[in-house]
């Protein structure tokens, strides 16, 4: 399972809003929706977010191990 909690913390620290991602950096609003709902994004988008925020993937996404059934 994915968690984008690190992204929101990174954005808050850098004072970058979702509005800024969409309107200044061309991130698709659907992608922002996916991020808000912990859904998958492409590696291209991950790379673009890292470039925008000057960070690493660890500053954007956290993988959560799901318990085995």
C-alpha positions as CSV (number, residue, x, y, z in Angstrom):
1,X,0.0,0.0,0.0
2,X,1.2,3.5,-0.8
3,X,1.1,6.6,1.5
4,X,1.8,10.0,0.2
5,X,2.0,11.5,3.7
6,X,5.7,12.4,3.1
7,X,4.6,14.5,0.1
8,X,2.2,16.6,2.0
9,X,4.8,17.2,4.7
10,X,7.5,18.1,2.1
11,X,5.0,20.5,0.3
12,X,4.1,22.1,3.6
13,X,7.8,22.7,4.6
14,X,8.4,24.2,1.2
15,X,5.1,26.2,1.1
16,X,4.0,24.6,-2.1
17,X,0.3,24.1,-2.6
18,X,-1.7,21.7,-4.8
19,X,-2.8,24.8,-6.7
20,X,0.9,25.6,-7.4
21,X,1.5,22.0,-8.6
22,X,-1.4,22.2,-11.0
23,X,-1.1,25.8,-12.3
24,X,2.6,26.5,-12.2
25,X,4.1,23.1,-12.8
26,X,1.5,21.4,-15.0
27,X,0.6,18.5,-12.7
28,X,-2.7,17.1,-13.9
29,X,-5.6,17.7,-11.4
30,X,-6.4,13.9,-11.7
31,X,-2.9,13.1,-10.5
32,X,-3.4,15.4,-7.5
33,X,-6.6,13.5,-6.8
34,X,-4.8,10.2,-7.0
35,X,-2.2,11.5,-4.6
36,X,-4.8,12.6,-2.1
37,X,-6.4,9.2,-2.2
38,X,-3.1,7.2,-2.0
39,X,-3.6,5.8,-5.5
40,X,-0.7,5.0,-7.9
41,X,1.1,7.5,-10.0
42,X,3.6,7.0,-12.8
43,X,7.4,7.1,-12.3
44,X,7.4,10.0,-14.6
45,X,5.2,11.9,-12.2
46,X,7.3,10.9,-9.2
47,X,10.4,12.1,-11.0
48,X,8.6,15.4,-11.9
49,X,7.5,15.9,-8.3
50,X,11.1,15.2,-7.1
51,X,12.3,17.9,-9.5
52,X,9.7,20.4,-8.5
53,X,10.3,19.9,-4.8
54,X,14.1,19.3,-5.0
55,X,13.8,16.1,-3.1
56,X,14.0,12.3,-3.3
57,X,11.2,9.7,-3.7
58,X,11.4,9.0,0.0
59,X,10.2,12.6,0.6
60,X,7.1,11.8,-1.5
61,X,6.0,8.3,-1.0
62,X,6.1,5.7,1.8
63,X,5.3,2.0,1.2
64,X,3.3,0.3,3.9
65,X,3.4,-3.4,4.3
66,X,0.0,-5.0,4.4
67,X,-0.4,-7.9,6.7
68,X,-0.6,-11.3,4.9
69,X,-3.8,-13.1,5.0
